[in-house]
């Protein structure tokens, strides 16, 4: 992972410091609500390799259209690069660790190295 500075606003910083198991983020528009999601996803993947996690979204199309661009941005801020540290919608490279339970297909799966 590349080392670089990461600017966080006050709510994001507080979330990162507390790192709660559960959170209900009632933040205003433009506060950066995607950061805690990306931060949590990365921490879970790093600390619980092989684990399976899920997002409940209205539809995968909405997730792809509205959320993935923001998630990519936040992953980049965390120093993660697509196809090096994570992939979405395709099977991960063979040299990556495999999940404990392999999915039937990877169409809707986001995998971390």
LUMNUKE-666553 format. One record per residue (C-alpha): residue number from 1; residue in one letter; chain; x, y, z. Coordinates in nm, 2 decimals, padded with zeros to 4 digits. Each point is the difference from the previous one (the first is absolute). Layout:
BEGIN
seq->NUM; type->a; mol->A; u->X; v->Y; w->Z .
...
END
This chain:
BEGIN
seq->1; type->x; mol->A; u->00.00; v->00.00; w->00.00 .
seq->2; type->x; mol->A; u->00.13; v->00.34; w->-00.09 .
seq->3; type->x; mol->A; u->00.08; v->00.24; w->00.29 .
seq->4; type->x; mol->A; u->-00.16; v->00.34; w->-00.04 .
seq->5; type->x; mol->A; u->-00.18; v->00.26; w->00.20 .
seq->6; type->x; mol->A; u->-00.37; v->-00.05; w->00.06 .
seq->7; type->x; mol->A; u->-00.22; v->00.30; w->00.09 .
seq->8; type->x; mol->A; u->-00.31; v->-00.08; w->00.20 .
seq->9; type->x; mol->A; u->-00.26; v->00.24; w->00.11 .
seq->10; type->x; mol->A; u->-00.12; v->-00.01; w->00.36 .
seq->11; type->x; mol->A; u->-00.27; v->-00.26; w->-00.03 .
seq->12; type->x; mol->A; u->00.22; v->-00.23; w->-00.21 .
seq->13; type->x; mol->A; u->00.29; v->00.04; w->00.24 .
seq->14; type->x; mol->A; u->-00.22; v->-00.08; w->00.30 .
seq->15; type->x; mol->A; u->-00.14; v->-00.31; w->-00.18 .
seq->16; type->x; mol->A; u->00.36; v->-00.12; w->-00.09 .
seq->17; type->x; mol->A; u->00.12; v->00.05; w->00.36 .
seq->18; type->x; mol->A; u->-00.30; v->-00.17; w->00.16 .
seq->19; type->x; mol->A; u->-00.04; v->-00.27; w->-00.27 .
seq->20; type->x; mol->A; u->-00.34; v->-00.11; w->00.13 .
seq->21; type->x; mol->A; u->-00.14; v->-00.35; w->-00.07 .
seq->22; type->x; mol->A; u->-00.33; v->00.16; w->-00.10 .
seq->23; type->x; mol->A; u->-00.08; v->00.36; w->-00.11 .
seq->24; type->x; mol->A; u->-00.30; v->00.20; w->-00.10 .
seq->25; type->x; mol->A; u->00.14; v->00.29; w->-00.19 .
seq->26; type->x; mol->A; u->-00.24; v->00.29; w->-00.01 .
seq->27; type->x; mol->A; u->00.24; v->00.23; w->-00.18 .
seq->28; type->x; mol->A; u->-00.10; v->00.28; w->-00.24 .
seq->29; type->x; mol->A; u->00.05; v->00.00; w->-00.37 .
seq->30; type->x; mol->A; u->00.36; v->00.03; w->-00.10 .
seq->31; type->x; mol->A; u->00.14; v->-00.11; w->00.34 .
seq->32; type->x; mol->A; u->00.17; v->-00.30; w->-00.15 .
seq->33; type->x; mol->A; u->-00.21; v->-00.29; w->00.11 .
seq->34; type->x; mol->A; u->00.17; v->-00.24; w->-00.24 .
seq->35; type->x; mol->A; u->00.33; v->00.03; w->00.19 .
seq->36; type->x; mol->A; u->-00.12; v->-00.20; w->00.30 .
seq->37; type->x; mol->A; u->-00.13; v->-00.27; w->-00.22 .
seq->38; type->x; mol->A; u->00.32; v->-00.03; w->-00.19 .
seq->39; type->x; mol->A; u->00.20; v->00.02; w->00.32 .
seq->40; type->x; mol->A; u->-00.21; v->-00.27; w->00.16 .
seq->41; type->x; mol->A; u->00.02; v->-00.23; w->-00.30 .
seq->42; type->x; mol->A; u->00.37; v->00.03; w->-00.02 .
seq->43; type->x; mol->A; u->00.05; v->-00.07; w->00.37 .
seq->44; type->x; mol->A; u->-00.23; v->-00.30; w->00.00 .
seq->45; type->x; mol->A; u->00.18; v->-00.14; w->-00.31 .
seq->46; type->x; mol->A; u->00.34; v->00.06; w->00.16 .
seq->47; type->x; mol->A; u->-00.08; v->-00.13; w->00.35 .
seq->48; type->x; mol->A; u->-00.23; v->-00.29; w->-00.10 .
seq->49; type->x; mol->A; u->00.15; v->-00.15; w->-00.32 .
seq->50; type->x; mol->A; u->-00.24; v->-00.24; w->-00.18 .
seq->51; type->x; mol->A; u->-00.30; v->00.15; w->00.16 .
seq->52; type->x; mol->A; u->-00.33; v->00.07; w->-00.18 .
seq->53; type->x; mol->A; u->-00.19; v->00.32; w->00.04 .
seq->54; type->x; mol->A; u->-00.30; v->00.15; w->-00.17 .
seq->55; type->x; mol->A; u->-00.16; v->00.33; w->-00.09 .
seq->56; type->x; mol->A; u->-00.38; v->00.04; w->-00.01 .
seq->57; type->x; mol->A; u->-00.08; v->00.22; w->-00.29 .
seq->58; type->x; mol->A; u->-00.32; v->00.07; w->-00.20 .
seq->59; type->x; mol->A; u->00.16; v->-00.15; w->-00.32 .
seq->60; type->x; mol->A; u->00.34; v->-00.09; w->-00.13 .
seq->61; type->x; mol->A; u->-00.05; v->00.24; w->-00.28 .
seq->62; type->x; mol->A; u->-00.05; v->00.29; w->00.24 .
seq->63; type->x; mol->A; u->00.30; v->-00.12; w->00.20 .
seq->64; type->x; mol->A; u->00.21; v->00.00; w->-00.32 .
seq->65; type->x; mol->A; u->-00.13; v->00.33; w->-00.13 .
seq->66; type->x; mol->A; u->-00.01; v->00.21; w->00.32 .
seq->67; type->x; mol->A; u->00.24; v->-00.15; w->00.25 .
seq->68; type->x; mol->A; u->00.30; v->-00.17; w->-00.18 .
seq->69; type->x; mol->A; u->00.15; v->00.33; w->-00.12 .
seq->70; type->x; mol->A; u->00.00; v->00.14; w->00.35 .
seq->71; type->x; mol->A; u->00.13; v->-00.33; w->00.14 .
seq->72; type->x; mol->A; u->00.29; v->00.01; w->-00.26 .
seq->73; type->x; mol->A; u->00.09; v->00.35; w->00.11 .
seq->74; type->x; mol->A; u->00.01; v->-00.09; w->00.37 .
seq->75; type->x; mol->A; u->00.20; v->-00.31; w->-00.06 .
seq->76; type->x; mol->A; u->00.25; v->00.21; w->-00.20 .
seq->77; type->x; mol->A; u->00.02; v->00.24; w->00.30 .
seq->78; type->x; mol->A; u->00.08; v->-00.30; w->00.22 .
seq->79; type->x; mol->A; u->00.28; v->-00.09; w->-00.24 .
seq->80; type->x; mol->A; u->-00.18; v->-00.30; w->-00.16 .
seq->81; type->x; mol->A; u->00.00; v->-00.05; w->-00.38 .
seq->82; type->x; mol->A; u->-00.25; v->-00.19; w->-00.20 .
seq->83; type->x; mol->A; u->00.14; v->-00.32; w->-00.16 .
seq->84; type->x; mol->A; u->00.30; v->00.01; w->00.24 .
seq->85; type->x; mol->A; u->-00.18; v->00.01; w->00.34 .
seq->86; type->x; mol->A; u->-00.36; v->-00.07; w->-00.09 .
seq->87; type->x; mol->A; u->-00.22; v->-00.11; w->-00.29 .
seq->88; type->x; mol->A; u->-00.37; v->00.02; w->-00.06 .
seq->89; type->x; mol->A; u->-00.22; v->-00.21; w->-00.23 .
seq->90; type->x; mol->A; u->00.27; v->-00.25; w->-00.09 .
seq->91; type->x; mol->A; u->00.19; v->-00.29; w->00.15 .
seq->92; type->x; mol->A; u->00.31; v->00.11; w->00.19 .
seq->93; type->x; mol->A; u->00.34; v->-00.10; w->-00.14 .
seq->94; type->x; mol->A; u->00.11; v->-00.35; w->00.09 .
seq->95; type->x; mol->A; u->00.28; v->00.11; w->00.23 .
seq->96; type->x; mol->A; u->-00.25; v->00.18; w->00.24 .
seq->97; type->x; mol->A; u->-00.13; v->-00.18; w->00.31 .
seq->98; type->x; mol->A; u->-00.32; v->-00.17; w->-00.07 .
seq->99; type->x; mol->A; u->-00.32; v->00.06; w->00.21 .
seq->100; type->x; mol->A; u->-00.10; v->-00.27; w->00.24 .
seq->101; type->x; mol->A; u->-00.32; v->-00.06; w->-00.20 .
seq->102; type->x; mol->A; u->00.04; v->00.07; w->-00.38 .
seq->103; type->x; mol->A; u->-00.30; v->00.17; w->-00.16 .
seq->104; type->x; mol->A; u->-00.18; v->-00.15; w->-00.29 .
seq->105; type->x; mol->A; u->00.10; v->00.30; w->-00.21 .
seq->106; type->x; mol->A; u->00.19; v->00.32; w->00.05 .
seq->107; type->x; mol->A; u->-00.24; v->00.23; w->-00.19 .
seq->108; type->x; mol->A; u->-00.10; v->00.19; w->00.32 .
seq->109; type->x; mol->A; u->00.30; v->-00.07; w->00.21 .
seq->110; type->x; mol->A; u->00.27; v->00.25; w->00.12 .
seq->111; type->x; mol->A; u->00.32; v->-00.18; w->00.10 .
seq->112; type->x; mol->A; u->00.30; v->00.12; w->00.19 .
seq->113; type->x; mol->A; u->00.36; v->-00.13; w->-00.04 .
END
